[in-house]
Amino acid sequence: MKKQEYIQIKALDLRELSARAKNLRTEIANLTLDKNMKKLKDLKMVSKKKKELAQVLTVMKQKELLIELEIKVQEDKSNKSVIASEAKQSKSGENINKIATSSDVRRSPRNDKKKRSSKV
């Protein structure tokens, strides 16, 4: 596969990529049958098609992960904007909750175990 063909694969959307992957799988199956029946003259064709299929599947996975990442980023932005608006409202008139510092936190007394005399 040439570089130009790889660039064309990257330009395809997910539906076209899945259709291309399906076609490549059928081509690989047919080429394998031809190879086993000794009809295939170019024996490297099977490995070339497998490589092309791997590249198509890789681009598909990259696009799927990119879509998932974009959704997460949008959700994070919306969550941050909600938090920021709540913070502005709390500063404008409502009481701001204090963060407990080490001097504010009281420790519970330790439960000291009484030493028992052991009788042997």
C-alpha positions as CSV (number, residue, x, y, z in Angstrom):
1,M,0.0,0.0,0.0
2,K,1.4,3.3,-1.0
3,K,1.4,6.4,1.2
4,Q,-1.3,8.1,-0.9
5,E,-3.6,5.1,-0.4
6,Y,-3.1,5.3,3.3
7,I,-4.0,9.0,3.3
8,Q,-7.1,8.1,1.5
9,I,-8.0,5.5,4.1
10,K,-7.5,8.1,6.8
11,A,-10.0,10.4,5.0
12,L,-12.8,7.8,5.1
13,D,-15.5,7.8,7.8
14,L,-16.3,4.8,10.0
15,R,-19.0,3.3,7.8
16,E,-16.8,3.4,4.7
17,L,-13.9,1.9,6.7
18,S,-16.1,-0.9,8.0
19,A,-17.3,-1.7,4.5
20,R,-13.7,-1.7,3.2
21,A,-12.7,-4.0,6.1
22,K,-15.5,-6.4,5.2
23,N,-14.4,-6.4,1.5
24,L,-10.8,-7.0,2.4
25,R,-11.8,-10.0,4.6
26,T,-13.6,-11.6,1.7
27,E,-10.7,-10.9,-0.6
28,I,-8.3,-12.5,1.8
29,A,-10.5,-15.6,2.1
30,N,-10.8,-15.9,-1.7
31,L,-7.0,-15.4,-2.1
32,T,-6.3,-18.0,0.5
33,L,-8.5,-20.5,-1.3
34,D,-6.8,-19.7,-4.6
35,K,-3.4,-20.1,-3.0
36,N,-4.3,-23.5,-1.5
37,M,-5.6,-24.6,-4.9
38,K,-2.4,-23.3,-6.5
39,K,-4.2,-20.9,-8.8
40,L,-2.6,-17.8,-7.2
41,K,0.5,-16.6,-9.0
42,D,1.4,-13.7,-6.6
43,L,1.8,-15.4,-3.3
44,K,2.6,-12.2,-1.5
45,M,-0.9,-10.8,-2.3
46,V,-2.4,-12.5,0.7
47,S,0.1,-10.8,3.1
48,K,-0.4,-7.5,1.3
49,K,-4.2,-7.6,1.8
50,K,-3.7,-8.6,5.4
51,K,-1.5,-5.6,6.0
52,E,-4.0,-3.4,4.3
53,L,-6.8,-4.8,6.5
54,A,-4.7,-4.2,9.6
55,Q,-4.2,-0.6,8.6
56,V,-7.9,-0.1,8.0
57,L,-8.7,-1.6,11.3
58,T,-6.1,0.6,13.0
59,V,-7.6,3.8,11.5
60,M,-11.1,2.7,12.5
61,K,-10.0,2.2,16.1
62,Q,-8.2,5.6,16.2
63,K,-11.3,7.3,14.9
64,E,-13.5,5.5,17.5
65,L,-11.2,6.5,20.3
66,L,-11.1,10.1,19.1
67,I,-14.9,10.3,19.1
68,E,-15.0,8.9,22.7
69,L,-12.3,11.4,23.8
70,E,-14.2,14.3,22.2
71,I,-17.3,13.3,24.1
72,K,-15.4,13.1,27.4
73,V,-13.9,16.5,26.8
74,Q,-17.3,18.0,26.1
75,E,-18.7,16.4,29.3
76,D,-15.8,17.7,31.4
77,K,-16.2,21.2,30.0
78,S,-19.9,21.2,30.8
79,N,-19.2,19.9,34.3
80,K,-16.6,22.6,34.9
81,S,-18.9,25.3,33.7
82,V,-21.6,24.1,36.1
83,I,-19.1,24.0,39.0
84,A,-17.8,27.5,38.1
85,S,-21.4,28.9,38.1
86,E,-22.1,27.3,41.4
87,A,-18.8,28.8,42.8
88,K,-19.8,32.3,41.6
89,Q,-23.2,32.0,43.3
90,S,-21.6,30.9,46.5
91,K,-19.2,33.9,46.5
92,S,-21.9,36.4,45.8
93,G,-24.0,35.9,48.9
94,E,-24.1,32.5,50.3
95,N,-21.8,31.2,53.1
96,I,-18.6,29.6,51.9
97,N,-17.8,26.3,53.6
98,K,-14.5,26.3,55.3
99,I,-12.0,23.7,54.6
100,A,-10.9,21.9,57.8
101,T,-7.4,22.5,58.7
102,S,-5.2,20.4,60.9
103,S,-5.9,22.6,63.9
104,D,-9.7,22.3,63.4
105,V,-9.6,18.5,63.3
106,R,-9.8,16.8,66.7
107,R,-8.3,13.5,67.2
108,S,-10.0,10.8,69.2
109,P,-8.0,9.5,72.2
110,R,-6.2,6.3,71.6
111,N,-7.7,3.2,73.1
112,D,-4.8,2.0,75.2
113,K,-5.0,-1.6,76.0
114,K,-4.4,-2.6,79.6
115,K,-1.5,-4.8,80.1
116,R,-2.7,-8.1,81.3
117,S,-0.5,-10.3,83.4
118,S,-0.2,-13.7,81.8
119,K,-0.3,-16.7,84.0
120,V,1.5,-19.7,82.8
